[in-house]
Amino acid sequence: MDNSAEYLLQFFQVEEAPEGFDSSLPQAFSRMMETQDVLNSLRDMQVSRLKIVEDIMPRIWEKLWSSYTNHRSGEYYGFSLFTNIGGAVV
C-alpha cells in the first residue's frame, strides 16, 4: 500500500484492512511520519483549509503512541482495536 493516510484509516479501523495487514509498531509509526510530512509539505506550500487536520494531528500521534504503550508499566504491546480520537471511536 502506497498511501499512508489510507494505512492509518485501516489501522484505526475506519476502513477495512486487507488480509495480512501489518500493524507493527515500526510500520504504523513510519506511516504516521509520512502522513505528517505530507501535511508539513502542504502547509509549506500554503495550501488553505488544513486547520482541522493540523488541529487533530497531535491527538492522532497521541492515540497511536498509546496504542502501543502499557499504561501501567510503560512497556510496548499490541495496538488497541478501538481508539477514541476527538470524541469519535475509530
C-alpha positions, 0 to 999 in steps of 0.5 A, spaced: 500 500 500 502 506 497 498 511 501 499 512 508 493 516 510 489 510 507 494 505 512 492 509 518 484 509 516 485 501 516 489 501 522 484 505 526 479 501 523 475 506 519 476 502 513 477 495 512 484 492 512 486 487 507 488 480 509 495 480 512 495 487 514 501 489 518 500 493 524 507 493 527 509 498 531 515 500 526 510 500 520 504 504 523 509 509 526 513 510 519 506 511 516 504 516 521 511 520 519 509 520 512 502 522 513 505 528 517 510 530 512 505 530 507 501 535 511 508 539 513 509 539 505 502 542 504 502 547 509 509 549 506 506 550 500 500 554 503 495 550 501 488 553 505 483 549 509 488 544 513 486 547 520 482 541 522 487 536 520 493 540 523 488 541 529 487 533 530 494 531 528 497 531 535 491 527 538 492 522 532 500 521 534 497 521 541 492 515 540 497 511 536 503 512 541 498 509 546 496 504 542 502 501 543 504 503 550 502 499 557 499 504 561 501 501 567 508 499 566 510 503 560 512 497 556 510 496 548 504 491 546 499 490 541 495 496 538 488 497 541 482 495 536 478 501 538 481 508 539 477 514 541 480 520 537 476 527 538 470 524 541 469 519 535 471 511 536 475 509 530 
